[in-house]
Structure formats: C-alpha cells, structure tokens
C-alpha cells in the first residue's frame, strides 16, 4: 500500500467523521462488498444452521461469536480501495 495513492484525507477524525467516512466508502463500493458477503458469509451461516439444526440457539450463538470474521469480509475490500488498489 502506497500512502501517496490514498483516496481520503489522512488526519485525526472525530467519531462522527469516521462513521461518515465509513458509510460513504460503503455506499461507493456497495456491490463489491455484498458480492463477497453473499459468496462467503451467507453459505457459512446456512451451513452452521444445518449443522446445529436441533439446537438453533447454539447456531445463533456460533454465528454471533464468529462476527469478527464476517466483518473482515467487508473491511478487506474497503481497505484496499481506500489506498487505490483493486481487490481480487
């Protein structure tokens, strides 16, 4: 990643400015984020629910527990786009 290619101004931000930047990045790259989401997270959640069919509470708990992994699916392409790269 090259700092010269960054697409946003690098500076300290307040919490609300950081949220606004994240929302605008998500809106700009909505299709790319949800393609990755639907290709990975949805099948994984369905598989977890199929395995935990008799104990749906455990399935919901497992999906919630794996939430940090699900967030990386969206954050990876956004971080690449912020630095001007095209994620694969």
Long-range contacts (C-beta under 8 A, 24 or more apart in sequence): 1-83, 1-85, 2-83, 2-84, 3-83, 5-83, 5-84, 5-85, 6-82, 6-83, 6-84, 7-81, 7-82, 7-83, 7-84, 8-82, 22-78, 25-78, 25-81, 25-82, 26-74, 26-78, 28-81, 29-77, 29-78, 29-81, 32-77, 32-81, 32-87, 33-73, 33-74, 33-77, 33-78, 36-73, 36-74, 36-76, 36-77, 37-70, 37-73, 37-74, 40-73, 41-70, 41-73
